[in-house]
Amino acid sequence: MGTSPIFLHLCIMSSQFPLITILGPTAAGKTSFAVQLAHSLRGEIISADSRQVFRGMDIGTGKDLEEYRINDVVIPAHLIDIADAGSEYNVFRFRRDFDKAYSDVIARGSTPVLCGGTGMYLEAVLLGYSLEEVPQNEKLRLEMDLLSDNELTAKLSTLRQLHNTTDSLDRERLLRAIEIEVHKLAKPEIPPVHEFTNTPVFGLRFERSVLRNRITARLTQRLENGMIDEVAQLLHNGVSKERLIFYGLEYKYLCLHLSGEISYSSMFGLLNTAIHQFAKRQMTWFRRMESKGIKIFWLDGEDGLSVNLAKARTYLDSF
């Protein structure tokens, strides 16, 4: 098979861009698009997915590792399988790991392609969040131990805007969130290692009804491909039920099913609905990113891969 004009054109111009980002809701086809684009750019993918970092969590997180191979070429991918399942991974660790992976990709003369759907991780890169490891504040902890969960939530709301309920659903997360915000007030901001305030960002999206059908079809396929066995194996390997439930979505509802708390049909229905709701929240986050100044060039997933690659070429031409 000959080399396509799109491939040649993108290879010539790839060095213009310090970073290219691919984002979109779950089941939008980000991996396939990112792999093809990275291949045409002689690039490497850096994952921005908060759960694909964990080893052994493959089917449920949609790693789709086979998609990283085009003919006999394997597109390098980073920040996948870098942490043990059951461990904690957060945006601070992600930004640190991203900076290292990014520096390595650039040193090889390749084009970094950031791909994922975890909005906070994407923002940490694209908006140049200044992050540092925050030590535990024992004095503050003693003071906060006297407060109720509602009082802690109120305190956190005075320190930063609450965009969702994640931090307020668990007392330890509440304590840690307040600890981080108090630390920020006491310390000057540390500039990020890399900043990407004006780099191309592509978004893949579908009409809501189409995306819902894609999500349901993918869930069915993953269950048929052994997702229940994957969660059972994680439990067998010592990952706690509480930790898997904390990871959410597939791992939460499959744990509940395996423990006998819900039937298979209830698990499927509840999980299917939860993933639909998650995709909606992702799109809300992306719109908020746009309101913060991140320009996203949206591609209609129904146009197909080849059409969208051609649109990407035209957009990069004019960027």
Rosetta blueprint (number, residue, H / E / L):
1 M L
2 G L
3 T L
4 S L
5 P H
6 I H
7 F H
8 L H
9 H H
10 L H
11 C H
12 I H
13 M H
14 S H
15 S H
16 Q H
17 F L
18 P L
19 L L
20 I E
21 T E
22 I E
23 L E
24 G L
25 P L
26 T L
27 A L
28 A L
29 G L
30 K H
31 T H
32 S H
33 F H
34 A H
35 V H
36 Q H
37 L H
38 A H
39 H H
40 S H
41 L L
42 R L
43 G E
44 E E
45 I E
46 I E
47 S E
48 A L
49 D L
50 S L
51 R L
52 Q L
53 V L
54 F E
55 R E
56 G L
57 M L
58 D L
59 I L
60 G L
61 T L
62 G L
63 K L
64 D L
65 L H
66 E H
67 E H
68 Y H
69 R E
70 I E
71 N L
72 D L
73 V E
74 V E
75 I L
76 P L
77 A E
78 H E
79 L L
80 I L
81 D L
82 I L
83 A E
84 D E
85 A L
86 G L
87 S L
88 E L
89 Y L
90 N L
91 V H
92 F H
93 R H
94 F H
95 R H
96 R H
97 D H
98 F H
99 D H
100 K H
101 A H
102 Y H
103 S H
104 D H
105 V H
106 I H
107 A H
108 R L
109 G L
110 S L
111 T E
112 P E
113 V E
114 L E
115 C E
116 G E
117 G L
118 T L
119 G H
120 M H
121 Y H
122 L H
123 E H
124 A H
125 V H
126 L H
127 L L
128 G L
129 Y L
130 S L
131 L L
132 E L
133 E L
134 V L
135 P L
136 Q L
137 N L
138 E H
139 K H
140 L H
141 R H
142 L H
143 E H
144 M H
145 D L
146 L L
147 L L
148 S L
149 D H
150 N H
151 E H
152 L H
153 T H
154 A H
155 K H
156 L H
157 S H
158 T H
159 L H
160 R L
161 Q L
162 L L
163 H L
164 N L
165 T L
166 T L
167 D L
168 S L
169 L L
170 D L
171 R H
172 E H
173 R H
174 L H
175 L H
176 R H
177 A H
178 I H
179 E H
180 I H
181 E H
182 V H
183 H H
184 K H
185 L H
186 A H
187 K L
188 P L
189 E L
190 I L
191 P L
192 P L
193 V L
194 H L
195 E L
196 F L
197 T L
198 N L
199 T L
200 P L
201 V E
202 F E
203 G E
204 L E
205 R E
206 F L
207 E L
208 R H
209 S H
210 V H
211 L H
212 R H
213 N H
214 R H
215 I H
216 T H
217 A H
218 R H
219 L H
220 T H
221 Q H
222 R H
223 L H
224 E H
225 N L
226 G L
227 M H
228 I H
229 D H
230 E H
231 V H
232 A H
233 Q H
234 L H
235 L H
236 H H
237 N L
238 G L
239 V L
240 S L
241 K H
242 E H
243 R H
244 L H
245 I H
246 F H
247 Y H
248 G L
249 L H
250 E H
251 Y H
252 K H
253 Y H
254 L H
255 C H
256 L H
257 H H
258 L H
259 S L
260 G L
261 E L
262 I L
263 S L
264 Y H
265 S H
266 S H
267 M H
268 F H
269 G H
270 L H
271 L H
272 N H
273 T H
274 A H
275 I H
276 H H
277 Q H
278 F H
279 A H
280 K H
281 R H
282 Q H
283 M H
284 T H
285 W H
286 F H
287 R H
288 R H
289 M H
290 E H
291 S H
292 K L
293 G L
294 I L
295 K L
296 I L
297 F E
298 W E
299 L E
300 D E
301 G H
302 E H
303 D H
304 G L
305 L H
306 S H
307 V H
308 N H
309 L H
310 A H
311 K H
312 A H
313 R H
314 T H
315 Y H
316 L H
317 D H
318 S H
319 F L
